[in-house]
Amino acid sequence: MAHADVELTPVTVEADFRQTNVQQIPEAVTVVGSEDIEARSAEHLEQVLSFAPNVNYSSGASRGRFYQIRGIGERSQFIDPVNPSVGLVIDGIDMTGLGGAATLFDVKQVEVLRGPQGTRFGANALAGMINIRSNDPTKETEGYLSARAGNYDSYGLGGALSGSLSDSVQGRIAVNGYQSDGFIDNTFLDRDDTNNIDEVVARGKLAFQLSEDTDLGLTYLYADIDNGYDAFSLDNTRETYSNTPGMDAQDTHALALSSDTQLNSAVILQTEMTASKSDVEYSYDEDWAYGEYIFLPDEPVYQPDPCDVTQGPCLADFDGYSSFDQYLRDYERQSADIRLMSGTDGRIFGNTTDWVAGIYAMQRNEDLTRNYTYLGNAFTSELESSSIAAYGELTTSLNEALRVITGARVENWSNDYRDNNDIAGSTDEILIGGKVTLEALLNYDHLAYVSLARGYKAGGINTDPDISEDNREFDTEFNNSVEAGLKSSLLNNDLTTRVAVFYIQRKDQQVKSSYAVLDDNGQPIEFQDYLANAAEGRNYGLELESSWNLTDQLNWELSYGYLITEFVDYTYQTDDGEFNKDGRAQAHAPRYSAATAFTYALTDGLSVRLGAEAKDEFYFSDSHDEKSEAYVLWNARIAYAQPEYEVSVYGRNLTDRETQVRGFGGFGNDPRKGYATEPYYQYGEPLTYGVEGKLYF
């Protein structure tokens, strides 16, 4: 806890063209710093997203892989390629759709930008983007060792070392491993680790001062994720019966090379080039069982037929099925971003306007091999996507208190798809987005703004060979957004607040539809997934963030989001007929979300933190009406910190509240019930607790 006489380090947003204080950037941004990450004892991005209002995530895997901002975002990926609505960038490297690698060891901050980011990030950021920045190299030699242990046989070991390699070169390396048995017991295999966590992430950074005017940065990221995936139970419990549990694995090698050159006093040249390769496995036991099913969860015994359950558990044969589904994807991504920016003497229009102009090029390849029980041969597909974009931004000072920021991006986006079912297709589009913002400095303590923004997400082709031709293609989605906000520093900077209201008009909204295909006996043999366009959607709401130093020892943090979403004129077709969803809320869009925490410094080294987070119920899907339950979770941490070391004890979800992070409906998977339609849930983190320590040097 900082005392009143301590000068606080400004919190800057690095995802902007120019690093800007979070209180001075005219848009809704949440910055989760390293202190907040440590206060939550978070290992992964999903564990800190509650700090950002109106942000949600979808699991359906060992970790949250897909994210939703203001009700907009994907929830899963199976056969079809995904055009993302929320971008994920880690140290400048595009990791969208690969959220398993979003671990938080040695991370400086997580930035959540809400609203279309059409100027800066284009098609990947229809709803917003998440920017993760790890710690940079330092000139002074420093480092630490970290260890933690907790329930569910969880433990982690890591370390970081930073310092100067020469007068003009600094380096940093950080390595961390984390393992946990997970929160599932597989009663058939008599194992408690079929939904385990096994993650190793390493980062290396070099910073070069090539001259007084040129800096160069090199980043290497390695992620080895070997997590299990065995999350769904026929009984909707944390006890599964799978005989072939799945995997949620990712092996990533990625590089980023950046440079910053002051060409002269008027012009700055910035470049960033990235390349990554990821091999991903996503697999699961589709029947969630082992071919035989018990009436009761106790040890089964054989009894004469017919079985009398009053005499004990029964083992019986059912007309069941057994299948396994495996998706092996190879991703290759390359990008180059080159921009010129005005320097101190580079302003135009009578020294009133700063400017940015840049070009961007991207190439992505995504190869899929699907091994599925009901396929005679493996399904294979290839997708090549490319983008070339030009963008620019002008920041014009109308007077000392009023600025106008205008930005635009023109992007040529193309897709080329083919598979071994003789489905092939290509798209080639010119996409245009951008933003206009009016910013007013009301006085030194209050900044107000209003903005109009346009975001976009490219269209594409549905790949299922059995899908109707009416559903074969889907169109580009456009979002038109208006946002107004007020950022304030009050009570001698002891209280900072950020308030935003927004309205989003979703045109040709892309929605994921899914339904079970049944055989002649009524058994599910596969899911048919496809993307379709709703005529329109509306998303609007309010967001509040504040941090208040009530005393020199006591700090109160609060975030709150209120969100209304609805479809307009949306129907979709299944084997069971046509369904109309007009007026219904969109998926993974809770009406309210909130987080709060009190941190009290008992002494200079000892602190206590008590926090809570709440989320309203939300629909799991746009194609059925199953919902999660609303919840409130409590978290706590006691920490003792000295310059040489730190020790803490933490607990998350202290009341062991049951939460659902993914859900299915509209199909049945239990032969004991005649495959009756019922909901199935994947549960979030239960009560977890542990101890962790750091040794600094």
Protein Blocks (a to p, Z undefined) as FASTA:
>chain_A
ZZfklccdddddfkbmbdcdfklpgcddddddfklmmmnopabfklmmmmpghiacdehi
abdfbdceehiacfbdckbccddfbdcdeehiacehilmlmccehifbdcddedjfkkmn
ommlmnbccddddddddfbdcddddddddehhiacddddddddfbfkbccddddddddde
bjadcfklopaklmcccdddddddddddfbfkbccddddddddddbdddfbcfklpabdf
bfbdcddddddddddddddddfblmbccddddddddddddddddfkopnhiacfbfcdcd
dddddddfknoccdddddddddddddddddddddddddddddfklcgehilaccdddddd
dddddddddddfklmbacddddddddddddddddddfblmbccdddddddddddddddfk
opacddddddddddddddddfblmbccddddddddddddddfbfkbcfklmpccdddddd
ddddddddeehhlaccdddddddddehiacddddddddfkopafbdcddddddfbdcddd
ddddddddfblmbccdddddddddddehiacddfkbccdfehiacehiafbdcddddddd
fblmbccdddddddddddfbfkbccdcddddddddddddddfkbccddddehklopacdf
bdcehiafbfknoopacddddddddddddddddddZZ
